[in-house]
Amino acid sequence: MPYSEIAVAKDGTVYAGSESNQPVEQAKASHTHDDRYYTETEMNTKLAGKANSSHTHTKDQVGLSKVNNNAISMGYDGNLWINYS
């Protein structure tokens, strides 16, 4: 459960909100993390394989070399019209 405020007493006990609230349950010293979590090395490997958000491709690289970037507009003023520029 997320808390917007915490308080830590002099004895190290962590409280949700203030010392007047119940102590926050802390993990036991003997706890372990299982394979539900990625290690830093695993995450670095995964992130190294992604494309940068700034990368680009040419139209030739994606099979669109014959496509142009001309504007097409349409309208209706009693008649349907299409403008290609």
C-alpha positions in Angstrom: 0.0 0.0 0.0 1.6 3.3 -1.0 1.9 6.1 1.6 2.4 9.7 0.8 4.1 10.4 4.1 6.2 8.3 6.4 7.8 8.9 9.8 10.8 7.1 11.3 11.1 6.8 15.0 14.5 7.1 16.9 14.4 3.3 17.3 14.2 2.9 13.5 10.6 1.9 13.4 8.9 3.1 10.2 5.3 4.5 10.5 2.8 5.3 7.8 2.0 9.0 8.2 3.1 9.6 11.8 4.1 7.8 14.9 0.5 7.8 16.0 -0.3 5.3 13.1 0.6 1.6 13.0 4.1 0.6 12.2 4.8 -0.4 8.6 5.6 -4.0 8.3 9.2 -4.5 7.3 10.8 -7.4 5.4 12.4 -10.1 7.6 16.2 -10.2 7.4 16.0 -13.7 5.9 13.8 -12.8 3.0 14.8 -13.7 -0.6 13.8 -12.4 -4.0 12.9 -15.0 -6.6 13.0 -15.1 -10.4 10.0 -12.7 -10.7 12.6 -9.9 -10.6 15.1 -9.1 -13.3 18.7 -8.5 -12.3 20.5 -5.4 -13.3 22.6 -7.4 -15.9 19.4 -8.9 -17.4 17.8 -5.4 -17.7 21.0 -3.9 -19.2 21.0 -6.7 -21.8 17.3 -6.2 -22.7 17.8 -2.4 -22.9 20.9 -2.8 -25.1 18.8 -4.6 -27.7 16.2 -1.9 -28.1 16.2 0.8 -30.7 16.8 4.4 -29.7 13.7 6.6 -29.9 15.6 8.9 -32.2 16.4 6.3 -34.9 14.8 6.6 -38.3 14.4 4.6 -41.5 14.3 5.6 -45.1 11.3 4.8 -47.3 13.6 2.4 -49.2 14.4 0.5 -46.0 10.8 -0.2 -45.2 9.6 -0.9 -48.7 8.0 2.5 -49.4 10.3 3.9 -52.1 7.4 4.5 -54.5 5.3 6.4 -51.9 5.3 10.2 -52.1 4.6 12.7 -49.3 2.1 14.8 -51.2 -0.9 16.2 -49.4 -4.4 15.0 -50.2 -7.4 17.0 -49.0 -11.1 16.4 -49.4 -14.1 18.6 -48.9 -17.7 18.9 -49.6 -19.4 22.1 -50.7 -22.4 20.6 -52.4 -20.0 18.5 -54.4 -17.4 16.2 -53.1 -13.9 17.3 -54.1 -10.4 15.9 -53.7 -7.3 17.9 -54.0 -3.9 16.3 -54.6 -0.8 18.4 -54.4 
